[in-house]
Amino acid sequence: REASGKWVRVNKTPILDMKYRVTGLFEGNTYEFRVFAENMVGLSKPSPSSDPIKASRPITPPGPPINPKLKDKTKESADLVWTKPLKDGGSPILGYIVECQKTGTTQWNRINKDELIRQCAFRVPGLVEGNEYKFRIKAVNIVGEGEPRELPETVLAKDILSPPEISLDVTCRDLITVRVGQTIRITGKVKGRPDPEITWSKDGKVLVQEKHVEILHDLPSVELQVKEAKRSDHGKYIIAAKNSCGQAQAFAIVNVLDRPGPCPVRNLKVTDISSDRCTVTWDPPEDDGGCEIQNYILEKCESKRMVWSTFSSSVLTNYAKVTRLIEGNEYIFRVRAENKMGTGPPTETQPIIAKTKYDRPGRPDPPDVTRVSKEEMTVVWNPPEYDGGKSITGYILEKKEKRSLRWVPVTKTAIPERRKKVTNLFPGHEYQFRVSAENEVGLGEPSLPSRPVIAKDPIEPPGPPTNLRVVDSTKTSLTLGWGKPVYDGGAPIIGYVVEMRPKVEGADPEAGWKRCNVAAQVIHTEFTATSLDEKQLYEFRVSAQNQVGLGRPAELKEAVSPKEILEPPEIELDASMRKLVTVRAGCPIRLFAIVRGRPAPKVTWRRMGVDNVIRKGQVDLVDTMAFCVIPDSTRDDSGKYSLTLVNAAGEKAVFVNVRVLDTPGPVSDFKVSDVTKMSCHLSWAPPENDGGSPVTHYILQKREADRKTWATVTAELKKTSFQIVNLVPGNEYYFRVTAVNEYGSGVPSDIPKPVLASDPLSEPDPPRKLEVTEITKNSATLGWLPPLRDGGSKIDGYIVSYKEHDQPADRWTEYSVVKDLSIVVAGL
């Protein structure tokens, strides 16, 4: 039982031994035990209780420490580490004892004499440089010292030398970004034996401890702090470590975010200045503040007001087109760069004046008045020498009476030409004119006034006709043509006089002229002189006439004689005729062309093909147009048509391709093969004329010879052959094929004569099982069976032949022809 508790039986069955192991106790509890003896009568009284005993583990010294090893050493010390023992002996480890043995001796000396080592690490002091030592470690619990564990190797007391190694923290290896005013922290680890000398630098300048910079070195940890960072603190920071074994360095890139600057945008210029707009351009600032320039802010200011207004706060490019300026005003512009940290300092332009770089046109010369009548005058002028840098867009013409002071515009809008007919003048009044040129900039100064001109009709004959020439000629006639005079003398032209004379060398220029149009005045600008001698040279001249009289004549440049003009034929096809002419079946085919030639050529239309002529249709020639019309076209009208012109000067031909869209024509080469009593094979070639559209499929039909109705075998046949099956043996059949395109079914094609459904005839097979059934000295009886195949026809009989045994194989002698299946051959 537990102390002062209830007694509990431990064993369920009697114990024969004088000892028993009790289990199920709780560690730390105190127990008492008693024993009963038992015989066949029963249990005895219990024994006196045992002394109280506490349930606890048995305590032994601890086991040896695990994996002792040398962590570091110098010429005077050694740093040892180990792991606690696997077994603590049932009592907590109180500490450790470290002992050392100098090489060459057997004595182990305790190092920590005063107190136990609480940690699993210890620095052994007081070593002599150059000596070798062995070390061992013991664990201690309440019972005592445990078994020692010795270091596997001896330790030579001397310094460990290693070159410096620098490892910056992960956060410092890439770009370090801070805002202005924050602290820049660069941290890392530096290793090396002996302890290296550490220096920090930036842009080639060594950093030292100051108010702005703090350097913390607690090897192996190092840290550089730059407090209250400024934009100028961005850049590359280098840490260098150096000792007697070598040197090393590492760097960190620092970006300090600030507003753009302190340098503003560069090369700010104003270009393309006009009256109401200009273009402002600039280059980005040298320093973008450590982050990307998001946009620019453009402001403008009128010099006379000195009030800045924002033109745009979101300019994404390094230029901007400023509009809505007031012409003549002076402006100043300024630009600031902006990033996510804010805006940089502004840059201002020099003052500019909003005006165009072009001027108004200069002053033209005074205009001239050419044609004058009592109610109108024609005014002409030349352009000004200076157009202001822009093209002249028009002119403003003004008029005034000579005694008046007020100029009046002739038109409400600018005149694009350099001449103007001024109408609605007062007869007998004297007028002056002046003209001003206009361009995109504005209207220039007016010219000086023209000379005064009185509005009155002229009293002059007209000028000579223009461009007198021979326009046509035959063996007995000449046709002249000319243009109206440039100047009609101030009155309408009422007619023309045509004169001619035979050419005579050395004749008086005014002698011998004979008027051709004696009967009536020539009104038109063309005249034909007839009854001429083709062997004679003639001179011609023409004069214009108005109400005043005849004007100066225009003479033909050289003498001419009448002769026939030969022109080879020419054909001009309409654009629609040059390519393929396509019509639907049933519609007329209309072919036409413009024909020329001297003399008039003979026109012939042909259809290229077997006949090479057009057997139907209508052919006409109207003036210079040649027509060919074929009504009710069919697929047979498709083909190549030719138009031929023939005259004395030559021959000309053109061709026109015509396609009539119709159903297909009949197929070609339709034939039957491989006929049996149950089937046959049909084949054909596509129709020569597909109706202008590809054949899509074929319709195959059949009918028995004694019937009149056709039965469709297949209506969607894509190939040009077909195997007919299921024929009735002995019947005669007709077959026909019809080609189909997108316009419908074409002309059917039939086989010329019926096909009998029967197997083809052939030679019969040889008889079977020929045997000699009986033989005598001069005869033999033969018997046989009919052949397996009779070749498609009834067996008419059997031919029996014989030969002697020793004769050649081709020496058979015909004996008889029989219809039975046996025969007696005698006379052997």
C-alpha positions, 0 to 999 in steps of 0.5 A: 500500500502507499503510505497510510493508504489502503492495502492492495493485493499484488499477486493474483496466484500464490507465490512459491518462491520467497521473492516477488517483483512488484510492478505498476508503481509510480515513481516518487511515491512511498510504499509499504509491503506485507506477506501472507502464508497460505496452506490448504486450510487457509491464509495466515495472519499478515507479516509485520509491514516493511519499512516505507520505501520510495519508488525511484530509479537506481542512480549511477554515474553518467555516461561519457559525453558524445562527439567531443571536438576542437572548434577553434584554437589559438597559440594560447587556448583551445575551444572544445565542444561536445554533446551531453551523454546519452545516459545521465545515470538516473540523476541530472547532469550537474556539469562537466570536467575537462582534463588535459595531458601534455604529449610525452607525459601520462598525467591528466590535469583537471582544467576547471578545478574550482567549479563544474562547466555548465555548458557543452563548450569550454575554452581551455586557457594557459596553453604553451605555443608549440606544445601538443595536448590531449583533452578528455571530458567527464560528465558529473551527476549527484553520484559522481564523475562518469566515464571520460571521453577523449578527443580523437586527435591531439591539439597543437597550440598555435594560431589558425590563419585564414584570409578574410571572408565577407558575407552580406545579409540577404537583404543587402545583396540586391538593391537597397531602396530607402526614402529620403530621411530614412536610415540606410543599414548595411549588415553582414558577417566578416570572418578571418584569422587574425581578425581583419581590419575593416573599412567602408567606402563610397565612390572611392571615399573612405567613410568614418564615424560621424554624426551622419554615419555610424560604423558598428564592428562586433566581429563577426557581425558588422554594420554600417548606418547612414542616418537621415539619408539624402539623395546624394547618399545613393550609390555603391557602398564597398566593405573591405576586410584585410589581414595578414593572410589576404583581403576581401571586399563586397558591395551593396547598391543603395537607391535613395528615393526622392523627388526628381532633381536637384538638377531640373529638366534640360535643354528646354526649348520652344519651337514651331511657334505660330499665332496660336500654338507652339511646341515645347521640348526638353530632355529628362533630368540627369537625376530621376530621384532614384525612381522612374519619371512618371510624367511632367508638369507643363505650366505657362505664364503671360509676361504681362500678367505673371500668373502661372497656370497649369497647361497639363499635369500629365505629360508622358513624353518629353515634348508637348504641343501648346495650343490656344495662345493669343496672337501677339502675347508674350509667354513663358513656359516652365516644366517640372519632372514628377515621380512617385516621390513628388515633383522636381524643381522647375525649368523656365524658357525664355519669353516668346511671342505668339506669332506666325513665322510667315507674313502676308503677301507683298503688293502686286503690280497694278492690274491691266484691263484687256477687253472693254465693253460698255458694261464689262471689262476683263482685268488681269494681273501678275502675282506679287514678288513676295508671297510671305512664305506661304502659297497665294490662296486668292486675290481681292479685286476692288474697283472705283470710279475715277472721281470717287474715293471709295474702293468697292470689292468686286467679289465677296470671296477671294478670286483663285485665278489672276483674271476676272471679268467685271460686269454690271458697269455703267456705260461711259463711266471711267473705272480704276482697279486694284488687287490684293494678294491673300495667303494663310496669314492674311491679306496683303497690301493692295496694288497701285491703281490701274490706268483709268478705262472708260466703259464703252464698246470697241469698234475694231474688227476681230483678230485672226482665227487660231490653229488653222489646219487640214483635218481631212482629205480625199482625192477631190476635197480638203476639209479645214478646221480652226478655232475662234479668234482670241479677240473678237474686237468687242462684238460677237463673231458672226461668221468666217470667210474661207479663201483659196488660190492655186500655189504660184511661185513668186505671186503677190501675197494678196493676188489670186485669192478666191472666196470659197463660201460665196453663197453663205457665211460660214458659221462653224469652225470647219469647211470642206473645199470640193472639186479640187485637182489632186495634182494641184497645190492650193493655199488657204486662208480664213478671216473672222467677221463681226459687225464692224467687218473682216479681221486679219486672216489666218493662213495655212502654213504651207500649200496642200494638195487633195489626196486620199488619206490611208489609215490602217484599221484600228479596233478599240474593245470595251473593257468588258470585252477584253476579259471573258464575256459570260452570259446565262443560257437563253440570254443574248450575246452582245459583242461590240467594238469601236472600229476606225480606218480610212477607207472604211474597213470591211468588218467580219465576225467569226466564231473560231472552231470547225466552221469558223463562221457565225451561223446564227446571229445578227451583225451590224455596223453603225457609224464607228461601232461594230456589233454582233448579237446572238439571241437565245444563246446555248452552251454551243455558242461558247468559244472564241470569237474574232473581229477582223477589219480589212482595208487598203491600208492593212488588216487588224483582228481581235479576239473575244472569249465567250462563255455561256453558262448552261447545263453540260453537253453529252458525255463522250466515249460512252461504252460497255465492256465486261458483259456477263449474264448478271453484270456489265461495266460502263465507262465514259469521258467528261463532256467536251462542253461543261456549260461553263461550270464544272461537272459536279456528278453524273446520273446513270439510267437503264431500261430494258429494250422492250420497255420505254421508261428509264430507271435511275441506277444512281443519281450522284455518281462522281466517277466516270465509270460504273459496274452494273449488277443484278441484270436479268440473264437473257434480257437486252438493256439500254444505258444512258448517262447525263452530266450535271453542273450547278445549272442542272442536268445536261444532254443525256448520252445513250449507247447506240445498241442494246446490250444482251445480258449473257456470258461471253462465248468461249471454247469448251473445256476438254472431256473428262475421264477418257477411258478404253472400255474394250479392245480387240486386235483391230478395234477399241471402244472408248468412253468419256464424260462431258466437260465441266464448262461448255464455253457458254453454248451447247456442246454440238459434238466430240471429235475423236482422233488417234495416232500410233504410239511411236509417232510424233505428238503432232501426228494425230489422225481425225477419226470421226465426230460423234454426239454420244459419249462413246465410240468404237474405233475400228480398222486399227 
